Amino acid sequence: MGILDWLAGKSGGVVPEESKMGKNVFRNINGEEAARKVASDEFLVLDVRTEREYQAHHIPGAILIPLQQLSSRHSELDPQKPMLVFCEHGMRSVQACRFLSQLGFSSLCNVNGGMAAYPGPREGSAVRG
């Protein structure tokens, strides 16, 4: 089962307990707070956008795992490491945080507004220096 099937409710009727209770097991933070956390160098930065979006602009050092690949590639991530999860506007990152929290990732921060709200350093083909 892929993440998109899980998100669409095609998990064979299995609903994670946290989802039943309506709890978020991740924090929502704004772009300013995300920039401070990136600068602290204590957080892994996960970018769940597409390869094309990532190439245009991304946070230096971010790990790219597009949302559609997260179910097959989540083992590349350390569930014990604090993580900032980004997308372009904050919608796909919420889905990624929900999925990862069900796998036992416990220190997740979703960035509200995503890259569009992030004021920190960027690199990529669309970044003008």
The first five atom37 places (N, CA, C, CB, O) and aatype in JSON, in Angstrom:
{
  "aatype": [12, 7, 9, 10, 3, 17, 10, 0, 7, 11, 15, 7, 7, 19, 19, 14, 6, 6, 15, 11, 12, 7, 11, 2, 19, 13, 1, 2, 9, 2, 7, 6, 6, 0, 0, 1, 11, 19, 0, 15, 3, 6, 13, 10, 19, 10, 3, 19, 1, 16, 6, 1, 6, 18, 5, 0, 8, 8, 9, 14, 7, 0, 9, 10, 9, 14, 10, 5, 5, 10, 15, 15, 1, 8, 15, 6, 10, 3, 14, 5, 11, 14, 12, 10, 19, 13, 4, 6, 8, 7, 12, 1, 15, 19, 5, 0, 4, 1, 13, 10, 15, 5, 10, 7, 13, 15, 15, 10, 4, 2, 19, 2, 7, 7, 12, 0, 0, 18, 14, 7, 14, 1, 6, 7, 15, 0, 19, 1, 7],
  "atom_mask": [
    [1, 1, 1, 1, 1],
    [1, 1, 1, 0, 1],
    [1, 1, 1, 1, 1],
    [1, 1, 1, 1, 1],
    [1, 1, 1, 1, 1],
    [1, 1, 1, 1, 1],
    [1, 1, 1, 1, 1],
    [1, 1, 1, 1, 1],
    [1, 1, 1, 0, 1],
    [1, 1, 1, 1, 1],
    [1, 1, 1, 1, 1],
    [1, 1, 1, 0, 1],
    [1, 1, 1, 0, 1],
    [1, 1, 1, 1, 1],
    [1, 1, 1, 1, 1],
    [1, 1, 1, 1, 1],
    [1, 1, 1, 1, 1],
    [1, 1, 1, 1, 1],
    [1, 1, 1, 1, 1],
    [1, 1, 1, 1, 1],
    [1, 1, 1, 1, 1],
    [1, 1, 1, 0, 1],
    [1, 1, 1, 1, 1],
    [1, 1, 1, 1, 1],
    [1, 1, 1, 1, 1],
    [1, 1, 1, 1, 1],
    [1, 1, 1, 1, 1],
    [1, 1, 1, 1, 1],
    [1, 1, 1, 1, 1],
    [1, 1, 1, 1, 1],
    [1, 1, 1, 0, 1],
    [1, 1, 1, 1, 1],
    [1, 1, 1, 1, 1],
    [1, 1, 1, 1, 1],
    [1, 1, 1, 1, 1],
    [1, 1, 1, 1, 1],
    [1, 1, 1, 1, 1],
    [1, 1, 1, 1, 1],
    [1, 1, 1, 1, 1],
    [1, 1, 1, 1, 1],
    [1, 1, 1, 1, 1],
    [1, 1, 1, 1, 1],
    [1, 1, 1, 1, 1],
    [1, 1, 1, 1, 1],
    [1, 1, 1, 1, 1],
    [1, 1, 1, 1, 1],
    [1, 1, 1, 1, 1],
    [1, 1, 1, 1, 1],
    [1, 1, 1, 1, 1],
    [1, 1, 1, 1, 1],
    [1, 1, 1, 1, 1],
    [1, 1, 1, 1, 1],
    [1, 1, 1, 1, 1],
    [1, 1, 1, 1, 1],
    [1, 1, 1, 1, 1],
    [1, 1, 1, 1, 1],
    [1, 1, 1, 1, 1],
    [1, 1, 1, 1, 1],
    [1, 1, 1, 1, 1],
    [1, 1, 1, 1, 1],
    [1, 1, 1, 0, 1],
    [1, 1, 1, 1, 1],
    [1, 1, 1, 1, 1],
    [1, 1, 1, 1, 1],
    [1, 1, 1, 1, 1],
    [1, 1, 1, 1, 1],
    [1, 1, 1, 1, 1],
    [1, 1, 1, 1, 1],
    [1, 1, 1, 1, 1],
    [1, 1, 1, 1, 1],
    [1, 1, 1, 1, 1],
    [1, 1, 1, 1, 1],
    [1, 1, 1, 1, 1],
    [1, 1, 1, 1, 1],
    [1, 1, 1, 1, 1],
    [1, 1, 1, 1, 1],
    [1, 1, 1, 1, 1],
    [1, 1, 1, 1, 1],
    [1, 1, 1, 1, 1],
    [1, 1, 1, 1, 1],
    [1, 1, 1, 1, 1],
    [1, 1, 1, 1, 1],
    [1, 1, 1, 1, 1],
    [1, 1, 1, 1, 1],
    [1, 1, 1, 1, 1],
    [1, 1, 1, 1, 1],
    [1, 1, 1, 1, 1],
    [1, 1, 1, 1, 1],
    [1, 1, 1, 1, 1],
    [1, 1, 1, 0, 1],
    [1, 1, 1, 1, 1],
    [1, 1, 1, 1, 1],
    [1, 1, 1, 1, 1],
    [1, 1, 1, 1, 1],
    [1, 1, 1, 1, 1],
    [1, 1, 1, 1, 1],
    [1, 1, 1, 1, 1],
    [1, 1, 1, 1, 1],
    [1, 1, 1, 1, 1],
    [1, 1, 1, 1, 1],
    [1, 1, 1, 1, 1],
    [1, 1, 1, 1, 1],
    [1, 1, 1, 1, 1],
    [1, 1, 1, 0, 1],
    [1, 1, 1, 1, 1],
    [1, 1, 1, 1, 1],
    [1, 1, 1, 1, 1],
    [1, 1, 1, 1, 1],
    [1, 1, 1, 1, 1],
    [1, 1, 1, 1, 1],
    [1, 1, 1, 1, 1],
    [1, 1, 1, 1, 1],
    [1, 1, 1, 0, 1],
    [1, 1, 1, 0, 1],
    [1, 1, 1, 1, 1],
    [1, 1, 1, 1, 1],
    [1, 1, 1, 1, 1],
    [1, 1, 1, 1, 1],
    [1, 1, 1, 1, 1],
    [1, 1, 1, 0, 1],
    [1, 1, 1, 1, 1],
    [1, 1, 1, 1, 1],
    [1, 1, 1, 1, 1],
    [1, 1, 1, 0, 1],
    [1, 1, 1, 1, 1],
    [1, 1, 1, 1, 1],
    [1, 1, 1, 1, 1],
    [1, 1, 1, 1, 1],
    [1, 1, 1, 0, 1]
  ],
  "atom_positions": [
    [[0.85, -1.18, 0.0], [0.0, 0.0, 0.0], [0.89, 1.24, 0.0], [-0.96, 0.0, 1.22], [1.79, 1.35, 0.83]],
    [[0.64, 2.15, -0.91], [1.39, 3.39, -0.99], [0.78, 4.47, -0.11], [0.0, 0.0, 0.0], [-0.33, 4.32, 0.4]],
    [[1.52, 5.54, 0.07], [1.03, 6.63, 0.92], [-0.25, 7.24, 0.37], [2.1, 7.71, 1.07], [-1.12, 7.64, 1.14]],
    [[-0.37, 7.33, -0.94], [-1.58, 7.91, -1.51], [-2.79, 7.03, -1.24], [-1.42, 8.13, -3.01], [-3.88, 7.55, -1.01]],
    [[-2.62, 5.71, -1.25], [-3.71, 4.8, -0.88], [-4.06, 4.99, 0.59], [-3.32, 3.34, -1.16], [-5.24, 5.04, 0.95]],
    [[-3.04, 5.1, 1.43], [-3.27, 5.29, 2.86], [-4.05, 6.58, 3.1], [-1.94, 5.31, 3.62], [-5.0, 6.61, 3.88]],
    [[-3.63, 7.66, 2.42], [-4.29, 8.95, 2.6], [-5.71, 8.92, 2.08], [-3.51, 10.04, 1.9], [-6.58, 9.62, 2.61]],
    [[-5.96, 8.14, 1.04], [-7.29, 8.06, 0.45], [-8.2, 7.09, 1.22], [-7.2, 7.64, -1.0], [-9.35, 6.9, 0.84]],
    [[-7.68, 6.48, 2.27], [-8.49, 5.56, 3.06], [-8.58, 4.17, 2.5], [0.0, 0.0, 0.0], [-9.48, 3.41, 2.86]],
    [[-7.65, 3.81, 1.61], [-7.66, 2.48, 1.0], [-6.72, 1.54, 1.74], [-7.27, 2.57, -0.49], [-5.98, 0.77, 1.11]],
    [[-6.74, 1.6, 3.05], [-5.83, 0.79, 3.85], [-6.48, -0.47, 4.37], [-5.3, 1.6, 5.01], [-6.04, -1.05, 5.36]],
    [[-7.54, -0.91, 3.7], [-8.21, -2.13, 4.12], [-8.98, -1.96, 5.42], [0.0, 0.0, 0.0], [-9.18, -2.92, 6.16]],
    [[-9.4, -0.75, 5.68], [-10.18, -0.49, 6.89], [-9.34, -0.21, 8.11], [0.0, 0.0, 0.0], [-9.89, 0.08, 9.18]],
    [[-8.04, -0.28, 7.99], [-7.18, -0.01, 9.13], [-7.04, 1.49, 9.29], [-5.8, -0.68, 8.97], [-6.53, 2.18, 8.4]],
    [[-7.5, 2.0, 10.43], [-7.37, 3.43, 10.71], [-6.46, 3.58, 11.92], [-8.76, 4.1, 10.97], [-6.77, 3.06, 12.99]],
    [[-5.34, 4.27, 11.77], [-4.44, 4.43, 12.9], [-5.17, 5.06, 14.09], [-3.24, 5.3, 12.51], [-6.02, 5.93, 13.92]],
    [[-4.83, 4.61, 15.29], [-5.51, 5.05, 16.5], [-5.48, 6.57, 16.67], [-4.88, 4.41, 17.7], [-6.49, 7.16, 17.05]],
    [[-4.34, 7.21, 16.39], [-4.25, 8.65, 16.54], [-5.24, 9.36, 15.62], [-2.83, 9.13, 16.26], [-5.82, 10.37, 16.0]],
    [[-5.44, 8.83, 14.42], [-6.38, 9.44, 13.48], [-7.81, 9.35, 14.0], [-6.27, 8.77, 12.1], [-8.59, 10.29, 13.84]],
    [[-8.15, 8.23, 14.63], [-9.49, 8.07, 15.18], [-9.76, 9.12, 16.26], [-9.66, 6.66, 15.76], [-10.88, 9.61, 16.4]],
    [[-8.72, 9.46, 17.01], [-8.88, 10.39, 18.11], [-8.71, 11.84, 17.66], [-7.9, 10.08, 19.21], [-8.93, 12.76, 18.45]],
    [[-8.32, 12.05, 16.4], [-8.19, 13.4, 15.89], [-6.98, 14.15, 16.4], [0.0, 0.0, 0.0], [-6.96, 15.38, 16.35]],
    [[-5.99, 13.45, 16.89], [-4.81, 14.1, 17.44], [-3.74, 14.28, 16.38], [-4.25, 13.3, 18.62], [-3.55, 13.44, 15.51]],
    [[-3.04, 15.4, 16.48], [-1.83, 15.58, 15.68], [-0.66, 15.2, 16.57], [-1.7, 17.06, 15.14], [-0.57, 15.65, 17.72]],
    [[0.22, 14.38, 16.07], [1.4, 14.03, 16.84], [2.61, 14.73, 16.24], [1.6, 12.49, 16.86], [3.74, 14.23, 16.29]],
    [[2.35, 15.9, 15.68], [3.4, 16.75, 15.14], [3.0, 18.2, 15.43], [3.62, 16.51, 13.61], [1.84, 18.5, 15.7]],
    [[3.98, 19.07, 15.37], [3.73, 20.5, 15.6], [3.64, 21.23, 14.27], [4.83, 21.12, 16.48], [4.34, 20.89, 13.32]],
    [[2.79, 22.23, 14.22], [2.74, 23.14, 13.09], [3.52, 24.39, 13.48], [1.25, 23.49, 12.69], [3.28, 24.97, 14.53]],
    [[4.45, 24.79, 12.63], [5.25, 25.98, 12.9], [5.21, 26.9, 11.69], [6.72, 25.61, 13.27], [4.89, 26.46, 10.58]],
    [[5.53, 28.18, 11.89], [5.54, 29.12, 10.78], [6.92, 29.17, 10.13], [5.12, 30.52, 11.25], [7.86, 28.55, 10.61]],
    [[7.02, 29.9, 9.04], [8.27, 29.98, 8.3], [9.41, 30.57, 9.09], [0.0, 0.0, 0.0], [10.55, 30.12, 8.97]],
    [[9.13, 31.58, 9.9], [10.17, 32.22, 10.72], [10.77, 31.22, 11.71], [9.6, 33.43, 11.48], [11.99, 31.12, 11.85]],
    [[9.91, 30.49, 12.39], [10.4, 29.48, 13.35], [11.17, 28.38, 12.62], [9.22, 28.87, 14.14], [12.18, 27.89, 13.12]],
    [[10.69, 28.01, 11.45], [11.4, 27.0, 10.66], [12.8, 27.48, 10.29], [10.6, 26.66, 9.38], [13.75, 26.71, 10.36]],
    [[12.93, 28.74, 9.91], [14.25, 29.28, 9.55], [15.2, 29.23, 10.75], [14.11, 30.74, 9.05], [16.38, 28.93, 10.59]],
    [[14.69, 29.52, 11.94], [15.53, 29.43, 13.15], [15.96, 27.99, 13.41], [14.78, 29.99, 14.38], [17.11, 27.74, 13.77]],
    [[15.04, 27.06, 13.22], [15.37, 25.65, 13.45], [16.37, 25.13, 12.41], [14.09, 24.8, 13.42], [17.26, 24.36, 12.75]],
    [[16.22, 25.55, 11.16], [17.19, 25.16, 10.12], [18.56, 25.69, 10.5], [16.76, 25.69, 8.72], [19.56, 24.98, 10.39]],
    [[18.63, 26.95, 10.94], [19.9, 27.57, 11.31], [20.55, 26.87, 12.5], [19.7, 29.04, 11.62], [21.78, 26.89, 12.62]],
    [[19.75, 26.27, 13.39], [20.29, 25.59, 14.57], [21.05, 24.33, 14.19], [19.17, 25.25, 15.54], [21.87, 23.85, 14.97]],
    [[20.8, 23.8, 13.01], [21.44, 22.59, 12.5], [21.13, 21.36, 13.34], [22.94, 22.8, 12.44], [21.86, 20.37, 13.29]],
    [[20.04, 21.41, 14.11], [19.66, 20.27, 14.95], [18.53, 19.46, 14.32], [19.23, 20.76, 16.32], [18.13, 18.43, 14.86]],
    [[18.02, 19.92, 13.19], [16.87, 19.28, 12.56], [17.23, 18.74, 11.19], [15.72, 20.26, 12.45], [17.96, 19.37, 10.43]],
    [[16.7, 17.57, 10.88], [16.75, 17.06, 9.53], [15.66, 17.8, 8.75], [16.56, 15.49, 9.48], [14.56, 17.99, 9.27]],
    [[15.95, 18.21, 7.54], [14.97, 18.92, 6.72], [14.52, 17.98, 5.61], [15.57, 20.25, 6.12], [15.32, 17.57, 4.77]],
    [[13.23, 17.64, 5.63], [12.65, 16.74, 4.64], [11.77, 17.55, 3.7], [11.83, 15.6, 5.32], [10.86, 18.26, 4.13]],
    [[12.05, 17.45, 2.41], [11.29, 18.14, 1.38], [10.47, 17.08, 0.65], [12.23, 18.93, 0.38], [11.03, 16.16, 0.06]],
    [[9.14, 17.2, 0.68], [8.27, 16.19, 0.07], [7.66, 16.66, -1.26], [7.16, 15.82, 1.04], [6.67, 16.09, -1.72]],
    [[8.26, 17.69, -1.86], [7.8, 18.18, -3.16], [8.34, 17.29, -4.28], [8.23, 19.65, -3.38], [9.02, 16.3, -4.04]],
    [[8.02, 17.66, -5.49], [8.51, 16.91, -6.65], [9.97, 17.28, -6.93], [7.63, 17.19, -7.9], [10.48, 18.29, -6.43]],
    [[10.61, 16.45, -7.73], [12.0, 16.72, -8.15], [12.09, 18.08, -8.85], [12.51, 15.6, -9.09], [13.04, 18.83, -8.61]],
    [[11.14, 18.38, -9.69], [11.15, 19.66, -10.43], [11.06, 20.85, -9.47], [9.98, 19.7, -11.44], [11.79, 21.83, -9.62]],
    [[10.16, 20.77, -8.5], [10.03, 21.86, -7.52], [11.33, 22.01, -6.72], [8.85, 21.6, -6.56], [11.79, 23.12, -6.48]],
    [[11.9, 20.88, -6.33], [13.14, 20.88, -5.55], [14.27, 21.52, -6.35], [13.52, 19.45, -5.13], [15.02, 22.34, -5.81]],
    [[14.4, 21.17, -7.61], [15.47, 21.73, -8.44], [15.33, 23.24, -8.58], [15.47, 21.08, -9.82], [16.34, 23.95, -8.66]],
    [[14.11, 23.74, -8.61], [13.89, 25.18, -8.75], [14.35, 25.95, -7.51], [12.41, 25.47, -9.01], [15.01, 26.98, -7.62]],
    [[14.01, 25.45, -6.34], [14.46, 26.08, -5.09], [14.24, 25.13, -3.92], [13.72, 27.41, -4.85], [13.2, 24.48, -3.8]],
    [[15.24, 25.08, -3.06], [15.16, 24.23, -1.88], [16.09, 24.76, -0.79], [15.53, 22.76, -2.24], [16.92, 25.64, -1.02]],
    [[15.92, 24.22, 0.38], [16.77, 24.58, 1.52], [18.07, 23.79, 1.39], [16.06, 24.28, 2.89], [18.04, 22.58, 1.2]],
    [[19.2, 24.47, 1.49], [20.48, 23.74, 1.4], [20.53, 22.6, 2.42], [21.68, 24.71, 1.63], [20.23, 22.78, 3.6]],
    [[20.91, 21.43, 1.95], [21.02, 20.26, 2.82], [19.74, 19.48, 3.01], [0.0, 0.0, 0.0], [19.74, 18.45, 3.69]],
    [[18.63, 19.94, 2.42], [17.35, 19.24, 2.57], [17.41, 17.89, 1.85], [16.19, 20.09, 2.01], [18.06, 17.74, 0.82]],
    [[16.7, 16.91, 2.43], [16.57, 15.6, 1.82], [15.28, 15.58, 1.02], [16.59, 14.45, 2.91], [14.21, 15.88, 1.55]],
    [[15.37, 15.24, -0.26], [14.19, 15.17, -1.1], [13.65, 13.75, -1.13], [14.5, 15.65, -2.53], [14.32, 12.82, -1.57]],
    [[12.42, 13.6, -0.65], [11.65, 12.36, -0.83], [10.24, 12.82, -1.19], [11.67, 11.43, 0.48], [9.45, 13.16, -0.31]],
    [[9.91, 12.82, -2.48], [8.57, 13.25, -2.88], [7.49, 12.46, -2.13], [8.38, 13.09, -4.39], [7.67, 11.28, -1.85]],
    [[6.39, 13.12, -1.83], [5.31, 12.49, -1.07], [4.91, 11.15, -1.66], [4.11, 13.42, -1.01], [4.65, 10.2, -0.91]],
    [[4.85, 11.05, -2.98], [4.43, 9.81, -3.63], [5.41, 8.67, -3.38], [4.28, 10.03, -5.11], [5.05, 7.5, -3.55]],
    [[6.64, 8.97, -2.97], [7.65, 7.94, -2.72], [7.88, 7.68, -1.23], [8.96, 8.34, -3.37], [8.64, 6.78, -0.87]],
    [[7.23, 8.43, -0.38], [7.52, 8.36, 1.05], [7.25, 6.98, 1.65], [6.7, 9.39, 1.79], [8.0, 6.53, 2.52]],
    [[6.2, 6.31, 1.2], [5.9, 4.99, 1.77], [6.98, 3.96, 1.47], [4.56, 4.49, 1.25], [7.17, 3.03, 2.25]],
    [[7.68, 4.11, 0.37], [8.73, 3.16, 0.03], [10.13, 3.63, 0.44], [8.72, 2.89, -1.46], [11.08, 2.85, 0.4]],
    [[10.26, 4.88, 0.83], [11.59, 5.41, 1.15], [11.74, 5.93, 2.58], [11.93, 6.51, 0.2], [12.8, 6.45, 2.93]],
    [[10.72, 5.82, 3.41], [10.79, 6.36, 4.77], [11.92, 5.75, 5.59], [9.47, 6.13, 5.48], [12.37, 6.36, 6.56]],
    [[12.37, 4.55, 5.23], [13.46, 3.91, 5.98], [14.79, 4.66, 5.82], [13.63, 2.46, 5.51], [15.74, 4.4, 6.56]],
    [[14.86, 5.58, 4.88], [16.06, 6.41, 4.71], [16.17, 7.48, 5.8], [16.06, 7.07, 3.33], [17.2, 8.14, 5.92]],
    [[15.11, 7.65, 6.57], [15.04, 8.69, 7.6], [15.22, 8.1, 8.99], [13.71, 9.45, 7.51], [14.84, 6.96, 9.24]],
    [[15.79, 8.88, 9.89], [15.97, 8.46, 11.28], [14.75, 8.9, 12.09], [17.29, 9.05, 11.88], [14.54, 10.1, 12.28]],
    [[13.94, 7.95, 12.59], [12.73, 8.33, 13.33], [13.01, 9.03, 14.66], [11.9, 7.11, 13.58], [12.1, 9.62, 15.25]],
    [[14.26, 8.97, 15.13], [14.61, 9.61, 16.4], [15.1, 11.05, 16.23], [15.68, 8.79, 17.1], [15.2, 11.8, 17.2]],
    [[15.4, 11.43, 15.0], [15.95, 12.76, 14.73], [14.81, 13.78, 14.56], [16.84, 12.74, 13.46], [13.86, 13.51, 13.83]],
    [[14.9, 14.93, 15.21], [13.9, 15.98, 14.99], [13.87, 16.36, 13.51], [14.19, 17.23, 15.88], [14.92, 16.48, 12.88]],
    [[12.66, 16.55, 12.97], [12.54, 16.75, 11.53], [11.57, 17.89, 11.21], [12.06, 15.46, 10.87], [10.5, 18.01, 11.79]],
    [[12.0, 18.73, 10.26], [11.13, 19.75, 9.67], [10.66, 19.2, 8.33], [11.89, 21.14, 9.5], [11.46, 18.73, 7.53]],
    [[9.36, 19.26, 8.1], [8.81, 18.72, 6.85], [8.23, 19.88, 6.04], [7.71, 17.63, 7.14], [7.35, 20.61, 6.49]],
    [[8.75, 20.01, 4.81], [8.38, 21.09, 3.91], [7.73, 20.58, 2.65], [9.59, 21.92, 3.56], [8.01, 19.47, 2.19]],
    [[6.85, 21.38, 2.08], [6.41, 21.25, 0.71], [6.32, 22.69, 0.18], [5.02, 20.47, 0.58], [7.0, 23.57, 0.72]],
    [[5.54, 22.95, -0.83], [5.49, 24.32, -1.36], [4.6, 25.24, -0.53], [5.0, 24.3, -2.8], [4.97, 26.38, -0.27]],
    [[3.43, 24.73, -0.1], [2.49, 25.58, 0.63], [2.02, 24.99, 1.96], [1.31, 25.86, -0.23], [1.22, 25.63, 2.65]],
    [[2.47, 23.8, 2.33], [2.12, 23.24, 3.63], [1.04, 22.17, 3.62], [0.0, 0.0, 0.0], [0.65, 21.7, 4.69]],
    [[0.54, 21.78, 2.47], [-0.52, 20.77, 2.43], [0.06, 19.34, 2.34], [-1.45, 21.03, 1.24], [-0.34, 18.47, 3.11]],
    [[0.97, 19.12, 1.43], [1.58, 17.78, 1.31], [2.4, 17.45, 2.55], [2.47, 17.7, 0.05], [2.48, 16.29, 2.95]],
    [[3.01, 18.47, 3.16], [3.81, 18.22, 4.36], [2.94, 17.76, 5.52], [4.59, 19.48, 4.75], [3.4, 16.96, 6.35]],
    [[1.71, 18.25, 5.62], [0.78, 17.76, 6.65], [0.53, 16.27, 6.43], [-0.56, 18.55, 6.63], [0.56, 15.49, 7.37]],
    [[0.28, 15.89, 5.18], [0.04, 14.48, 4.87], [1.27, 13.64, 5.22], [-0.31, 14.3, 3.38], [1.14, 12.54, 5.77]],
    [[2.45, 14.15, 4.9], [3.68, 13.43, 5.22], [3.85, 13.28, 6.73], [4.91, 14.15, 4.62], [4.23, 12.21, 7.21]],
    [[3.59, 14.34, 7.48], [3.7, 14.28, 8.94], [2.74, 13.26, 9.53], [3.45, 15.65, 9.56], [3.11, 12.51, 10.43]],
    [[1.53, 13.24, 9.04], [0.54, 12.26, 9.53], [1.03, 10.84, 9.25], [-0.84, 12.49, 8.87], [0.95, 9.96, 10.12]],
    [[1.51, 10.61, 8.05], [2.0, 9.29, 7.68], [3.2, 8.89, 8.54], [2.38, 9.26, 6.19], [3.22, 7.79, 9.09]],
    [[4.19, 9.76, 8.66], [5.4, 9.45, 9.43], [5.08, 9.24, 10.9], [6.43, 10.56, 9.27], [5.68, 8.38, 11.55]],
    [[4.15, 10.02, 11.45], [3.82, 9.85, 12.87], [3.23, 8.47, 13.13], [2.83, 10.93, 13.32], [3.43, 7.91, 14.2]],
    [[2.49, 7.93, 12.16], [1.93, 6.58, 12.32], [3.01, 5.51, 12.28], [0.9, 6.32, 11.24], [2.79, 4.38, 12.72]],
    [[4.18, 5.86, 11.75], [5.3, 4.92, 11.69], [6.23, 5.06, 12.89], [6.08, 5.12, 10.41], [7.24, 4.36, 12.98]],
    [[5.89, 5.96, 13.82], [6.69, 6.1, 15.03], [7.64, 7.28, 15.04], [0.0, 0.0, 0.0], [8.39, 7.45, 16.0]],
    [[7.61, 8.11, 14.0], [8.41, 9.34, 14.03], [7.74, 10.27, 15.02], [8.52, 9.99, 12.59], [6.55, 10.56, 14.9]],
    [[8.51, 10.75, 15.99], [7.87, 11.46, 17.1], [8.22, 12.93, 17.21], [8.22, 10.79, 18.36], [7.56, 13.66, 17.95]],
    [[9.22, 13.38, 16.52], [9.62, 14.79, 16.64], [9.53, 15.46, 15.27], [11.08, 14.92, 17.23], [10.53, 15.75, 14.62]],
    [[8.28, 15.69, 14.85], [8.01, 16.23, 13.52], [7.44, 17.63, 13.62], [7.04, 15.32, 12.76], [6.62, 17.93, 14.5]],
    [[7.88, 18.5, 12.73], [7.33, 19.84, 12.62], [6.88, 20.06, 11.18], [8.36, 20.92, 13.06], [7.68, 19.98, 10.25]],
    [[5.6, 20.35, 11.01], [5.08, 20.73, 9.71], [5.24, 22.23, 9.56], [3.58, 20.3, 9.55], [4.93, 22.98, 10.49]],
    [[5.73, 22.68, 8.42], [5.93, 24.11, 8.19], [4.71, 24.67, 7.47], [7.24, 24.37, 7.37], [4.51, 24.44, 6.28]],
    [[3.88, 25.41, 8.23], [2.7, 26.05, 7.65], [3.14, 27.03, 6.57], [1.87, 26.78, 8.74], [4.03, 27.86, 6.79]],
    [[2.53, 26.94, 5.42], [2.89, 27.82, 4.32], [4.05, 27.32, 3.5], [0.0, 0.0, 0.0], [4.33, 27.88, 2.44]],
    [[4.74, 26.27, 3.96], [5.82, 25.63, 3.22], [6.91, 26.58, 2.75], [0.0, 0.0, 0.0], [7.22, 27.58, 3.41]],
    [[7.49, 26.26, 1.6], [8.57, 27.07, 1.05], [8.11, 28.49, 0.76], [9.13, 26.43, -0.22], [8.91, 29.42, 0.81]],
    [[6.83, 28.67, 0.44], [6.3, 30.0, 0.16], [6.4, 30.92, 1.37], [4.84, 29.9, -0.3], [6.45, 32.14, 1.23]],
    [[6.43, 30.34, 2.58], [6.5, 31.14, 3.81], [7.88, 31.12, 4.45], [5.48, 30.63, 4.8], [8.09, 31.75, 5.49]],
    [[8.82, 30.42, 3.85], [10.15, 30.26, 4.44], [11.06, 31.41, 4.03], [10.76, 28.9, 4.01], [11.32, 31.6, 2.84]],
    [[11.56, 32.2, 5.01], [12.4, 33.35, 4.69], [13.9, 33.05, 4.67], [12.13, 34.43, 5.67], [14.7, 33.95, 4.41]],
    [[14.28, 31.82, 4.95], [15.7, 31.49, 5.08], [16.39, 31.24, 3.76], [0.0, 0.0, 0.0], [15.81, 31.41, 2.69]],
    [[17.66, 30.83, 3.84], [18.47, 30.57, 2.64], [17.87, 29.48, 1.76], [19.88, 30.19, 3.03], [17.28, 28.52, 2.24]],
    [[18.06, 29.68, 0.45], [17.59, 28.73, -0.56], [18.67, 28.59, -1.62], [16.23, 29.18, -1.2], [19.53, 29.46, -1.78]],
    [[18.59, 27.48, -2.33], [19.43, 27.31, -3.51], [18.6, 26.59, -4.57], [20.74, 26.51, -3.17], [17.6, 25.96, -4.26]],
    [[19.04, 26.7, -5.81], [18.35, 26.05, -6.92], [18.34, 26.92, -8.15], [0.0, 0.0, 0.0], [18.82, 28.05, -8.13]],
    [[17.8, 26.38, -9.23], [17.86, 27.06, -10.52], [17.05, 28.35, -10.58], [17.38, 26.13, -11.59], [17.37, 29.23, -11.37]],
    [[16.0, 28.46, -9.77], [15.17, 29.68, -9.8], [15.59, 30.71, -8.76], [13.71, 29.3, -9.59], [14.97, 31.77, -8.65]],
    [[16.64, 30.41, -7.99], [17.08, 31.32, -6.93], [18.08, 32.29, -7.54], [17.72, 30.55, -5.72], [19.09, 31.9, -8.13]],
    [[17.78, 33.56, -7.38], [18.7, 34.59, -7.88], [19.52, 35.11, -6.71], [17.92, 35.75, -8.59], [18.98, 35.46, -5.66]],
    [[20.81, 35.15, -6.9], [21.69, 35.57, -5.82], [22.16, 36.93, -6.0], [0.0, 0.0, 0.0], [22.92, 37.43, -5.17]]
  ]
}
